[in-house]
Amino acid sequence: MDIVLFVFLVALSSLSFATFKYLKIKSYPVTNSKAKEISDAIRSGATAYLKRQYKGVSIFFAVVFLILLTSSFFGVVGHLVPYVFILGGFLSALSGFIGMRTATMANVRTVSAAQKGLNEGLKVAFSAGSVISFVIVGIGLLGVSIWFWFLKYWYSSVDVSLDSELTQNVVSNMLTFGMGVACMSLFARVGGGIFTKAADVGADLVGKVEQSIPEDDPRNPAVIADNVGDNVGDVAGMGADLYESFVGAMVSTSALSIGAGFGMDGVILPMLLSAVGVIVSMIGTFFVKTHENADQKSLLKSLRKGTWISSILMIICSYFVINKFFPQSQGLFYSIVSGLIAGVAIGFMTEYFTSATYKPTKRLAEAAETGAGTVIIGGLSLGMLSTFAPCLIVGLAILSSFFSCGGTTESVLGFSRGLYGIGIAAVGMLSTLGITLATDAYGPIADNAGGISEMSGFGDDVRKRTDALDSLGNTTAATGKGFAIGSAALTSLTLIAAYISEANAAKPGLALDLSVTNPSVLIGLFIGAMLPFLFSAYTMEAVGKAAMSIVHEVRRQFKSIPGLMEGTSKPDYSSCVSICTGESIKLMLVPAIIAILAPVLVGTLLGVEGTAGLLAAVTVCGFMLSTMMSNAGGAWDNAKKYIEVGNVGGKNSPAHKSAVVGDTVGDPCKDTSGPSINILIKLVSMVAIVFLGVALLVS
């Protein structure tokens, strides 16, 4: 059977599996009318935000489409590039929208399930996370396989006789598909991140710190906006982010198959491995369950069990896949294994530095006893220290995958095969995304469930269960971010290699001097190292500006609405949702434009060599900064929750108030700037590849 047909059928199976689970969750009864009303308000706010965001993003995509269309007439890009770009963006937006609709449907049903028991609540929330994850991987495989078929047919019909030329044309357009996905993902992640953290920070600063009311208290005017933000940022944004990683790893690795001498088989292998990963991920979901009164370690073990089983099955299946299709290149199997192990290892180290189960976060919570200043210092130190292990893990994965695939610096072919091995390691790391993403997407749903439980007046036993699920979600979300960042580093490295390969293919005989003594490379390195900081500055400032607007609005309502603090009157929730929506859409534009224009401008001024320096530096620096910000933010958040459950003075103690300040600083780090950087480093590379023709004019 045609391998691409198999990939296509797996994509349909993934979407069918997600549909079955969606309908099963939707049939779960919701008996509490107050909880349903709050859930409907959250869904309405999230839908309104996405509609406005997609409307604004559509204008951007229309402008870029016209630029690409004009460029295609002058031969700067291929004729199909504009259309492939649009499709990539559309599918990314679709996956984010479906994820949001699923999460806002499942949150209230998780609360209802938690009335019956902890395991029942976990089952519903995780099933909803599975719907989101299998929609994303299903749409990813569907888009890549359909476009592969179409492009192969298209270029075969225009008399491209040589297999290498056919392969080159197909993969070049597939990379443009990845650029469309990356652009939409960046808007979704940055815009959603600004929304969710502006609402969260505004709600915490006025509600918790100034008014001393609990989190998710219905008297807080920003509480609905905060819950909406969980969906548009941590679900739609995160979904689009990992969809981009999944697709990016496949298309970038496919692009390296030409130089490695694997031809069309090498193009198809990443798709095949990803399809096998989807199947084993489906199997792994059936092993996720827990028992009543489980502690955090037991809950985490339940989720980890499904991930481990999927990873082991993936190793076994990939062995037979490589034996069947690449018997002469057994090293590819070890590249897959190195990627899987690296993903698990990075996830564990992220968990170690961010979970309150371990010493680093416990020590951070204890630092809150001496004030907010020591909490901030401790969190920054923890975040910086946490970059050490992922750096070593990624480095070891690169070395092992490069050399196990026959990589060598002594020949061009050997070097190219080593780079292809690194790409396969990235594919291996992301192959079990179906279940890895499910454990991540589960978190915001559990968080929403906790908020609905609080606002609806459910009993302490239900709130205790939803709090346990929410606390577990914070750890899995942090682990998911570490996983996404690690995969971004490997994927970006393959994109850099694809950029050099595309340049050599487009201009045979091009003599590139990529040494650091080359002024163009050196300038590119400096610009690339600066770019993540510039990008983060704008995204952090955006959260601050939007949060200030929310703070003023919440303060105004507490002062002007009689009986609000007493609970005898209702706040105006919609005004906070509207403010967050308007501010996030307006403020997300500058960071996105920076990411897209930087490689084009550097390519125009410094050529291919300067752009290569830019890509190398933005990858290395971005990986470290993203890891540091995400882990520091996760630790600040969990240190606060560790105190809230009765440690270091407990809720409303001076230590708790200091921890809330730390969490406020950490929120935009872990949910806006940090995770957005891993899209930045891949998007910059993809834009550079698409606009390679501009850089070649200078080189």
KEBA-310086 format. One record per residue: residue in one letter; x, y, z of N, C-alpha, C in turn. Coordinates in steps of 0.05 Angstrom, whole numbers, plus 5000, padded with zeros to 4 digits. Layout:
<nodes>
aXYZXYZXYZ...
</nodes>
This chain:
<nodes>
m501749765000500050005000501850255000d500950454985502450704984502750815013i505250895020505850985047504251245053v504151425034502751675038499751625042l498651425029495851345033495451245061f497451095072497351005099497351245119v499051435113499151685130496451825129f495251845105492651975102490551825118l490551565117488551405132488951435162v491451445171491951485200490951765208a491251965191490152225197487152215201l485852075183482852055185482151895211s483751695217483251535242483551715267s485551885266486052065289483752255292l482752365271480452545272477852405281s477552155272475251995280475351925310f477751865319478151805348477452055364a478352285355477752535369474752595369t473452545346470552585344469052405363f469852155365468551965383468752065412k471152145420471552235447470052495452y469952675432468452925435465552875441l464352695425461452645428460852505455k462752345464462452205489462552405512i464352595511464552805532462052985531k461253055507458953235504456353105516s456152845515453852705526453752695556y455952775569456152765598454152975609p452452895628450353085637451453315654v450253555650450853785667448353865681t448253835707445853875722445754145737n447954275740448054525755447754755736s445454905737444855115718446855355721k447755405746449655625750452355565737a453255315739455755235727455455255696k453255175686452755185657452755475647e451555655662451455935655454256055654i455955985673458756085674460355975650s459955715645461355585623460555715596d457955775593457055905568458256175565a458556325588459856585586462756565578i464156365588466956325581467156255551r465456075542465456005514464856245496s462856395503462056635488464356825485g465756875508468057065508470356955491a470956695493473156585478472556585448t470056535441469256535412469456815401a468457005417468557285407471457375403y473257295421476057365418477257245393l476856985389477956855365476956975339k474357045339473257165315474657425308r475057595329476457845324479357805317q480657605330483457555323483757455295y482057265287482257155260481557355239k479857545245479257765227481657935222g483058005244485458165241487758015227v488057755234490157595222489657545192s487057535185486357495156487457725139i487357965150488458195135491458165131f492858075152495658025150496257815129f494857595130495257375111494657465082a492657635079492057735052494257905041v495558075059497758245050500158075043v500857875060503157695054502557535029f500057445025499357295001499857464976l499157714976499657894953502557934948i504157964970507057994968508257744955l507457504965508457254954507557214925l505057294919504057264892505657444873t506157694881507857874865510657764861s511757654883514457544882514657304863s512457154862512456914845512456994815f511357224809511357314781514157394772f515857474791518657554785520557324790g519557094797521256864801522756854827v522057024846523457024872522556784889v519956714887518856474900517356314879g516756064885515255884866512355974863h511155884841508355974835506355864855l506855644867504955524886505355624915v507555764920508255854947505956014960p504656214947502556374961500256194970y499555994954497155834961497855634983v500355524983501155345004501255495030f502255745029502455915053499655955066i497656015050494956065060493755805072l494255575059493155335070494355265097g497055305100498355255126497155415148g496655675142495555855162492655775169f491155705149488255625154488055375171l489655175166489554925181490454975210s492455145214493355215241491155355256a489755545243487555685256485255495263l484755305244482555115248483154935273s485554845275486254675298485954825324g486755075325486455235349483555285356f481955335336479055385341477655135352i478254905340477054655349477954595378g480454645384481454615411480054785431m479555035424478155215442475255125447r473855045425471154955428470954705446t472854525443472854285459473354355489a475254525494475954595522473554735536t472254915522469955065534467454885537m467354665522465254475526465854285549a468354225553469154015573469454125601n469954385604470654495631468354445651v465954505643463654465662463154165666r463654005647463153715649465353585667t467653715668469753615687468853665716v467553895721466453955747464353755755s462553705736460353505741461553235747a463653155732464852895736466352885763a467553105771468953115797467053085821q464453125817462553075838462452775844k462952605824462952315828465552215839g467752355833470352255843472652375827l475052345838477452455826478052315800n477852055799478451905774476551985752e473952025759472052105738472652385727g473552565745474252835736476752825718l478752665726481152625710480452515682k478652325682477952185657476752385637v474852555646473552745628475552955619a477153075637479053285630481253175611f482252935617484252815599483152745572s480652645572479352575546479052825529a478353045541478153305527480853385516g482953345533485653405523486453225500s485452975500486052785478484652875452v482152985455480753085432482453305418i483353495434484953715424487553605410s488853425424491453325413491153165388f489052995386488752825363487552985339v486153195345485253375323487753505311i489553595328491853745319493753565302v494353325313496153145298494653035273g492053005275490552905252490453115229i489953365236489953575216492753615205g494753595222497553615213498253405192l497653155198498252935179496552965154l494053045157492253075135493353295115g494053525127495053745110497653675095v499553545110502053475098501753265076s500153055082499852835063498352925038i496253085041494753185017496453365000w497953545013499653724997501953574984f502953374997505053214985504053074959w501752954961500452834938500153034915f498953264922498453464902500953564889l502953634905505453744895506953544878k506953294886508253084870506953054843y504253054843502853034818503253284801w503253514813503553764798506253774784y508353724799511053754787511753514769s510453284773510853074754509553134727s507253284728505753344704507053564687v508853714699510153934684512953844675d513353584672515753474660518253524675v518053474701520553474717521553184717s523553134701524352854695526052734717l527752894729529652784749528352764776d528752534789527652494816528552704835s531152784833532152984852530853254848e530253334823528853584818525953574828l524653354824521953314833521853344864t523653204877523853214906524353494916q526253634902526953904910524554094909n523054074887520654244884518554184905v518153934910516053854930516853954958v519353914967520053984994520254294997s520954434976521054724977518254834983n516254734970513554824975512454725002m513354495011512554395037513554585059l515954695055517054885075515355135076t514255215054512455455054509955395069f508955145067506655055083507355095113g509755025120510655055148510755345156m511455525137511555815143508755925149g506755835134504055915139503055825166v503755585173503055475200504355635222a506955695218508455845238507456125242c506656265221505656535223503056535240m501256355233498756335248499256255277s501056075282501755985309502856215326l504456385313505656605328503456805337f501656865318499457045326497756925348a497156665345495456535365496756525392r499356465393500856435418501256715431v502156905415502657175426500057305434g498057315416495557445422494057315446g493957045445492656895467494256935493g496856935491498556965515498157245528i497957455511497457725522494757725536f492657615523489957615534489957475561t490857225562490557065586492157185609k494557285604496157395626495257675635a494257835616493158095624490858055643a489057865636486757815653487657695680d489557505679490457365703491857565722v493657725711495157915727493258125739g491458235722489558435732487758325754a486758075750485057955770486557905796d489057815795490557755819491358005834l492358205820493358455833491158595849v488758615837486558745851485058555869g484358315858482758135874484358015898k486557885893488057745914489557945932v491058115919492958285935491458525948e489758665933488558905944485958845959q484258675949481658615962481758365979s483858205978484257965994481857765990i480957735966478857545960480157305945p478957065947480156825935480456845905e482156675894482356645865479656535855d478856625831476356535818473856615834d474156825851471856925866469957065846p467356995846465457115827465157415830r466057525853465857815856467957965840n469957825831472157955816471257995787p471158245777470258295750471958165728a474458105734476257985714476257685714v474557555730474757265734473857115708i471857215694471057085669473157125648a474257365646476457415627478857235632d479357185658481657005665481056725655n478656635658477956365649477756345618v476956565606476956575576479856565567g481656695581484456695574485756425574d484856255594485955985594485455835568n483155905555482455765531483755885506v483856145504484956275480488056265481g489156265505492056255507493255985510d492255845531493455585538492255355522v490055395507488955175491489355245461a487955465452488155535424491055615416g492355775433495055855428497055635430m496855475451498655245455498255035433g495654995426495054795405496354875378a496055135371497255225346500255215347d501355265371504255245375505354965370l504154765383505154495379504354375352y502254475341501554395313503854485295e504854725300507054825283509554665287s510154575312512454415318512254145303f509854025304509353765292509753775262v508553975249508854015220511654095213g512754285228515454385222517554175223a517453985242519353765243519253595219m516753535210516453365186517553495161v516753745156517553875130520453945130s521554025153524454105153526253855149t525453635161526953385158526753285129s524353305117523953225089525753375071a526153635077527853805060530753715060l531653575081534453485083534953215069s532753095059533152825047534752835021i534653065007535953084981538953074985g539953245003542853255007543852995019a542152855035542952605047542852365028g541852415004541752204984539452004988f537452075004535251885009532851934990g532952154975530852194955528052214966m526152114950523352134958522751964982d524151744986523751575009524351725035g526451885034527252045057525152265062v523852365042521752565045519352445060i518652195053516352065064516751955092l519251885099519751755125518751925149p519252185151518152335174515152315176m513752315153510852285154510052015165l511451805156510851535164511251505194l513551605204514151585233512051735250s511251965240509252125254506551975255a505851845233503351685232503451455252v505751315253506051095273505751205301g506951445306506751565332503951625340v502251705321499451765327498051505336i498651285323497351025330498150945359v500750955365501550865392500551065413s500251315406499151515425496251445432m494751365412491951275417491951045437i493750855434493850635452494550725480g496350915482497251015508495051155524t493151275511491051425525489351235542f489150985535487450795550488650715577f491150795582492450715607492450945627v491251165621491151395639488751375657k489151315683487051305703488251305730t486751385750487751405777485751295797h486351325823484451225844483651465861e481551425876480451645893482551715915n482551975922484452075943487352055935a487852045909490652035899492152295905d494652275912496252525916497452605889q499052825890500152935865502052735851k503552585867505352395856503852175841s501652085853500051875840498651975815l497652215816496352335792498452365769l500752465777502852495757503752225745k503852035762504551765753502451655734s499951725738497851625720498151735692l498751995690499152115664501752015651r503751985668506351905658506251615647k504551455659504251175650503551155620g501551315612500751315584502951415566t504451615575506651725558508851525555w509551385577511751195576510950955558i508550865561507650635544507750705515s506850945508506851035480509751055470s511551155487514351185478515650915474i515050725491516250455488515150325462l512550345458511350235433512550375409m513050635410514250775388517050675381i518550615402521250515397521150245383i519350075392519049805380518149825351c516049995346514950025319516950155300s518450355309520350485292522550305283y523250115301525349915293524449755269f521949665268520949515245520649695221v519849945225519550135202522250175188i524250225204526950275192527950015179n527549785191528449535180527049485153k524549565151523049515127523749695104f523949965110524350155089527150265086f528850245107531550345106533450135118p533449895108535249685120538149755118q538949925099541750005095542450235114s540550345129541050575146539950525174q540950325188539950255214540350485235g542250655229542750875247540451065251l538651065231536251235234534551155258f534550895264533050795287534150925313y536850935315538051045339537551345341s537251475318536651765318533851805329i531951635322529251645332529251605362v530751405371530851345400532051575415s534151695404535451925418533552155421g531852205400529852415402527752365423l526852115424524852045444525952065472i528351965476529551985503530052275511a530952435492531452715498528852855506g526652795492524052915499523152845527v523452585534522652495561524452625582a527052645576529052755595528553055600i528053195579527453485582524853525598g522853355592520353365607520853325637f522453125644523053065672524553295685m526553415672528053625684526253875687t524453925668522554145671520754095696e519853855698518153785721519753825747y522253745748523953765772524154055781f524554235762524954515769522354675774t520054565765517554715768515554595786s515654335793513654205809514354245839a512254295855512554325884513154065897t513253845882514053585893517053575899y518553745885521453735887522553985902k525153975909526354175926526554455914p527254495888527554765878525054945883t522654845877520255005881519555035910k520054825926519654845955521455065967r523955075959525755275969524855555960l523755575936522755835926520355925943a518655735951516355805968517355895996e519455766006520555846032521756126031a522856206008523956466004521856686007a519356616003517156816005516856916034e517856776053517556866081519057126086t521157176070522657426074521857646054g519757606039518757826022518757755992a517457935977517157895948519857915934g521658085944524258115931525857855930t525857705952527357445951525957245934v523357265931521857075914522757135885i522857385877523657455850526557365844i528357425863531157345860531357045857g529956895875530156605875529056485849g526856605839525656505814527456545790l528756785789530556835767532956645768s533956605792536256415795535456135787l533056045796532155785788531855755758g530655955745530255945717532955925701m534956085710537556075697538855805701l538755705725539955445731538655215714s536055245709534555035696535355005666t536855195655537655175627539954975623f541354915645543754745643543154465632a541254325645540554055637539454035609p537454195602536354175574538554235553c540354415559542554465540544254215535l544954075557546553825555544953615540i542353595547540653385535540453425505v539853665496539653725468542353685454g544553765467547153725456547753425451l547153265472547552975469545852855447a543352945445541552845425542552915397i543653155394544853235368547153055361l548953015380551352855375550652565368s548952445384548252165380546752125354s544852305348543252265323544952325298f546852515301548552575278550452345271f551852235291553752025286552451755281s550251695294548951435291547851415263c547251635249546151635222548451635201g550851605210553151595192554251875186g553652065204554652335200557652355203t558752525185561652575186562252845174t564352975183565053235172567053205149e567652955141569752905121568652905093s565952885089564752895063562153035064v561353145041558753295040556453105045l556552865033554352675036554152585065g556452525077556452435105555352645124f556152895119555153115135552153145132s551253125107548353155102546752935115r547852695115546452475128546252505158g548352615169548352675198546152885205l545953085188543853295192541053175190y540752995170538152855167537552695193g539552575204539252425229538252605252i539252855253538353045273535353105269g534653145243531853195237530052965245i530952715240529452485248529152465279a531252565293531052575322528852765331a528552985317526353185323523653055318v523452905295521052765289520452555310g522452415319522152215340521152345366m522252565373521452705398518452785397l517552865373514852955370512952735361s513952495356512252285345509952205364t510352215390508252155409506752405419l506652605402505352855409502452815416g501152615404498352555409497752535439i499452385454498952355482500452575499t502752655489504252865504502653125505l501453205482499753445481497253405497a496153165498493753115514494153175543t496553095554497153155582497553455587d498353595566498753885567496054035565a494453965545491854095540489854035563y490253825577488553755600488653975622g491054105625491454295646489554535646p489354685624487454915623484554825628i483854585620481054495624480554455654a482554335668482354295696482354555711d483954745701484055015713481255155711n480055145687477355255683475355115701a475654855704473754705721473954795750g476354855759476654965786475355235790g475655405769474355665770471255645770i470255475754467255435752466255325779s467755135790467055015816466855235838e468855415838468855625858466555825854m466055905829464056105824461155985827s460955725823458255605824457455515852g459355525871458655455898458555155904f460154995889460254715895461554665922g461154435933462254375960465254355960d466354345985469254335988470454085976d468953865977470053615966470453635936v468653765922468953795893471253985887r471354205902473554405898476254275904k476354105924478853975930479853795907r477953665894478653495871479453655847t478053875842478754035819481454185824d481954255849484554375856486854175852a486353925859488453715854488953685824l486853685808487153655779488453905768d487854145779488954395769491954405776s492654325800495554325808497154135790l496053905784497353715766497653845738g495553995730495654125704497854335702n498454465724500754665723503354525717t503754285729506154135724506354025696t504053915686504053805659504354025638a503254265644503454485625506354575624a507754595647510554675647512254465632t511554205637513053995623512554015593g510154075585509454105556511054325544k511354545559512854775548515854695544g516954555564519754465561520054275537f518154105533518153915510517954075484a516254275483515954435459518554595452i519854695473522254845469524554665460g524754425472526854235463526454155434s523954095427523454015399523954245380a523354495389523854725373526854765366a528554705386531454725382532354535360l531454285362532254085342531154145314t528554225314527254295289528654535276s529254735292530554975281533254915269l534754725282537354645272537054515244t534954355241534554225215533654435194l532254645203531454855185533855015175i535755065193538155205185539655035164a539854775169541154605150539654605123a536954605125535254615100535754885085y536155095100536655355088539255355072i541355245083543955215069543655035045s542254815049541854615027540254745005e538154895011536555024990538255234975a539955374990541655574977543555444958n544755224965546655084947545154974923a542654874928541154764905540254984886a539555214897538555434880540855564864k543255554875545455694862547955504863p548155304846550355114846553055264844g554955164859557555294859557855524878l555655584894555755794913557755734935a559755904938561855864958561156024983l560255895004559456025028561656015049d562256255061564156265083562556315109l562156095124560456115148562156125173s564656195171566356225194565656475210v566156475236565356705253567156945247t569356915233570957145226569857295202n567957185188566657315166564857545178p565357795171563758015182560757975179s559857875156556957845152555857635172v557257415176556357215195556357325223l558457475230558757585257556457785263i555857955244553658145248551057995250g550657785234548257625236547957495263l550257405274550257275301549257475322f550357715321549557925340546557985338i545658025314542758085310541057855319g541857605312540257375321540157345351a542457395365542457375394540757585407m540557815394538858035405535957985401l535157845379532457825371530557715392p531257495406529457385427528957595449f530957755456530657955477528758175467l529158265443527458475432524558375430f524258135420521558005418520257985446s521757895465520757855493520058125505a521658325499521158595511518358695502y517758655476515158755466512858585477t513258315479511058155489510558195519m512758235535512458295563511158565567e512058765552510859025554507859025547a507258855527504458835518502658725541v503658525555502158415578501858635599g504058785604503858995624501859205617k501859295592499959505584497059405586a496559165576493859055577492959005605a494858905623494158855651493459115665m494859335658494259595671491359675665s490459635640487759705632485759535649i486359285653484559115669484559195698v486959265709487059355737485359605741h485559795723483960035726480959975724e480159795706477359725703476359575728v477859385739477059235762476759415786r478759595790478659785812476159965809r475560055784473260225780470660085788q470459835781468059685787467759645817f469959585831469759545860468859805874k469660035863468960285875466160385867s465360335842462960455832460460275834i460760015837458459835838457759775867p455559885877454759835905454159545911g455159445933454559165941456258955927l458259035911459858835897461458665916m462758795935464358635954462658465972e460258555977458458405995457158175980g457358175953456157955937453257995931t452158235936449358285931448858395902s450958465888450658555860452858415843k452358405817454158265799456058455785p458558375781460358545765459758535736d460958725721460758725692463058565680y462658305676464758135666465558205637s463558275621463958305592465858535586s465958745603467758965598470658885599c471358705618474058615621474858435597v472958265589473458095565473958265540s472258475537472558655514475258805514i476058905538478559045540480958865533c480958615545483058425539483258355509t480858325497480758255468482058475452g481158725456482158955440485058995444e485958985469488859045475490658825463s489858575467491558355457491858345427i489658405413489758405384491458635374k491258865387492859095378495859055385l496458945408499158935417500758695406m499358495394500758265383502158315356l501458535343502458585316505458635315v506458805333509358885331511158645335p510758465355512558235357512458055333a510058015321509757845298511257965274i510958225270512358365248515358345251i516358365275519258345280520258065271a518757855279519557585272519657545241i517857665227517657625198519557795182l519958045191521658235176524658185180a525358095204528258065211529757895191p528957655184530557495165530557615137v528357745129528157875103530158105101l530258275121532058505121534958425123v535558225140538258125143539157995116g537357845104538057725078538557925057t537058145057537358355037540058505041l540858545066543258695071545858525073l545558285084547958125089548057855074g546057805058546057565041545657305057v546357085044545956815056547656775081e550156875080551956835102551056975127g550157225124549157385147546657255158t544857155140542457035149542956775164a544956625155545756375169546656435198g548156655201549056735228546656815245l544756955233542257035247540756785257l540456585239538856355246540256195269a542856175267544356025288544056155315a544456415316544356555342541556565354v539556615337536856635347535956365359t536956145347536255875357537555825384v540155875387541555825412540556005434c540556265428539756455449536756425456g535156385435532256355440531656105457f533055885452532655645467533255685497m535455825503536155875531534256065544l533556285531531756485543528956365547s528056215528525356095530525255895553t527355735556527455535578527455685605m529155885607529456035632526756165640m525456295621522956445627520656245634s520456035619518255845623518555705650n520955615657521355475682521255655706a522255895704521956085726519056145731g517556195710514656255713513156025725g513755775716512455545726513055495756a515555545764516255515792514955725809w514855975800513456185815510456105820d509256005799506355935801505955705821n507655495819507255265837508155325865a510055515869510855595896508455725910k506955885895504556015906502555805914k502055615896500055405902501055225925y503555185928504655025950504055155977i504255425977503555576001500555566007e498955585985496055595988494855346001v496255115998495154866009495954826038g497155036051497755026079500655026087n502455056068505355056074506355346077v508455386092509855646095507855866102g506055806120504156016130501355996118g501155866095498455826084497356066069k494856036059493556246043493056496060n493456726047493056996059495157076079s497256916082499456986099501357176085p503157316099505157486085506757336064a507457086069508956936050507256886025h504656846028502856796006502757045988k502457286001502257525986504857575970s507157505982509657535967509757345944a508757105948508756905926506856985903v504657125910502857225889504257425872v506057595884507557785868509457635849g510757425860512557265843511057135820d508657035826506956905805506157115784t505557355793504757575775507057635755v509457635765511757685747512157445729g511757205739512156965724510156905703d507657005706505556945688506257015659p507057265652507757315624510257175615c512057105634514456955627513756675617k511956535632511456255625509256215605d507456405602505156365584505056555561t506856745559506856925536509556925522s511557055535514157085522515656815518g515856665540517456415539516556225517p513956135517513155945496512956065469s512756335467512656465440515356455426i517456455442520156455431520756205414n519655975422520255735407518855745379i516755895377515555945350517256135334l518256345349519956545336522356415322i523756235336526256125324525755955300k523355825299522655665275521555845252l519956045260518756215240520956375225v522956475240525156625227526556455206s526956195213528256015193526555965169m523955925173522155865151521856115132v521656345144521456595128524056625112a526356565124528856585110528956405086i527956155089527955965067526156055045v523756155052521756235031522856475015f524256665029525256905016528256875010l529156625006531956565000532856714974g530956744955531656874930532757154934v531657294955532657564961535557564971a536157374989538857355000540857274978l539957104959541757014938542557244919l540957444917541557674900544057824911v544357814938546557954951549057774952s548757514955551057324958552357274931
</nodes>
